[in-house]
Amino acid sequence: ASAAMECVAFGSNDAGQLVDDECAVVWPPAPLALPVRVAQVACGLGHTCAVSAGGEVFARGDNASGQCGLVDSKQIRIWTRVHALEAQTISRISCGEAHTVAVTTSGAVYSWGS
């Protein structure tokens, strides 16, 4: 059996990219409170993405350029599943300033944002 892991973060939270709280800065480090068991987390300038152990992608934070993979909101302050990737099993994810790139278990690459 593997030990339970906790994902924590600290820093800017002005777009809600870390915690549900309205605070602008997270300090000391706080749990990310993801809704699933996490395999990987990546951070951009104002957004954060996570890949679940099952290959699902969740995002939160600044979405002004579509970097969270959601078309109907400028700012996502809670963990939200990226439904456009539901048919894919994601193995890795990386965030840039205003974009995100994901790689599937079969090697396909998806990107969004600007």
FENDA-V65408 format. One line per field, one symbol per residue. ss: DSSP state (@ for helix, = for strand, . for the rest). burial: + if it has 16 or more other C-alpha atoms within 10 Angstrom, else -. A space follows every 10 residues. Layout:
ss->???
burial->???
This chain:
ss->.......=== ==........ ....====== =......=== ===...==== ==....==== ==........ ....====== =.@@@....= =====...== ====....== ===.
burial->--------+- -+++++++++ -----+---- -+-+--++-+ ++++-+++++ ++--++++++ ++++++++++ ---+++++++ ++--+--+++ ++++++-+++ -+++------ -++-
